[in-house]
Amino acid sequence: MLSEISMRQFAEWQAYAQLEPFDEERDDLRAASIVQTLLNLHRKKGRPAYKLKDCALRFVDATPKVLTQKEAEESRNQVLKAMDVLMTIYNAPEPKKVKKASR
């Protein structure tokens, strides 16, 4: 296909894709909007509504990073929060509290 279009047409398609994504990014946004709807339907009273950016996949550099204690704790809290929401959605029993390991 690239051999059949001009550079100008190619540049126009690139610009269009920036405005209206039509590839994997579009699929990710569509899935995120479904997740956003489910989360907002099942959120607890008084909690703010989830935004689309909260539900969209975020890809980061795959290089391993050593987390600080604070970052590790924040990451753990985010996972527990997500698990709480999913458990609420599926009406699963609350998990037993796990004691923190002392260092």
C-alpha positions in Angstrom: 0.0 0.0 0.0 2.8 2.4 0.8 4.1 2.1 -2.7 0.7 3.2 -4.0 0.3 6.5 -2.0 2.2 9.7 -2.1 4.1 11.1 0.8 1.5 13.8 1.3 -1.3 11.1 1.5 0.8 9.2 4.0 1.4 12.3 6.1 -2.4 13.0 6.0 -3.1 9.5 7.3 -0.6 9.9 10.1 -2.2 13.2 11.1 -5.7 11.6 11.0 -4.5 8.7 13.1 -3.4 11.3 15.7 -6.9 12.8 15.8 -8.9 9.6 15.5 -7.0 6.5 16.5 -8.1 3.5 14.5 -5.6 0.9 15.7 -4.8 -0.9 19.0 -5.0 2.4 20.8 -8.6 2.7 19.8 -9.4 -0.8 21.0 -7.7 0.0 24.3 -9.8 3.1 24.7 -13.0 1.2 23.9 -12.1 -1.4 26.5 -11.3 1.3 29.1 -14.7 2.9 28.5 -16.4 -0.4 29.4 -14.3 -0.8 32.5 -15.0 2.8 33.5 -18.7 2.2 33.1 -18.6 -0.9 35.3 -16.5 0.7 38.0 -18.8 3.8 38.1 -21.9 1.6 38.4 -20.5 -0.2 41.4 -18.6 2.5 43.2 -19.4 3.3 46.8 -21.5 6.3 47.7 -19.6 9.5 48.0 -16.6 8.3 46.0 -15.7 10.3 43.0 -16.4 8.9 39.5 -13.6 7.1 37.7 -12.2 8.8 34.7 -11.3 7.2 31.4 -7.6 7.7 32.0 -7.9 5.8 35.3 -9.1 2.7 33.4 -6.9 2.9 30.2 -3.9 0.7 29.9 -0.6 2.5 30.4 2.5 1.0 28.9 5.8 1.8 30.5 9.4 1.0 29.9 9.9 -2.7 30.6 13.3 -2.1 32.3 13.1 -3.4 35.8 13.1 -0.6 38.4 13.9 -0.9 42.1 11.1 0.7 44.0 11.5 2.7 47.2 9.5 1.6 50.2 7.0 4.3 49.6 6.5 3.4 45.9 6.1 -0.3 46.8 3.5 0.6 49.4 1.6 2.8 47.0 1.7 0.1 44.4 0.4 -2.5 46.9 -2.4 -0.1 47.9 -3.4 0.4 44.2 -3.6 -3.4 43.7 -5.6 -3.9 46.9 -8.0 -1.0 45.8 -8.5 -2.7 42.4 -9.1 -6.0 44.0 -11.7 -4.4 46.4 -13.6 -2.9 43.4 -13.5 -6.2 41.5 -14.7 -8.2 44.5 -17.5 -5.7 45.0 -18.5 -6.1 41.3 -18.6 -9.9 41.6 -20.0 -10.0 45.1 -17.2 -12.2 46.3 -16.5 -12.5 50.0 -14.0 -10.2 51.5 -10.5 -11.6 51.6 -8.8 -12.2 54.9 -6.4 -9.5 56.0 -2.8 -10.5 55.5 -0.3 -9.4 58.1 2.6 -7.3 56.9 5.9 -9.1 57.1 8.3 -7.2 59.4 11.8 -6.4 58.0 
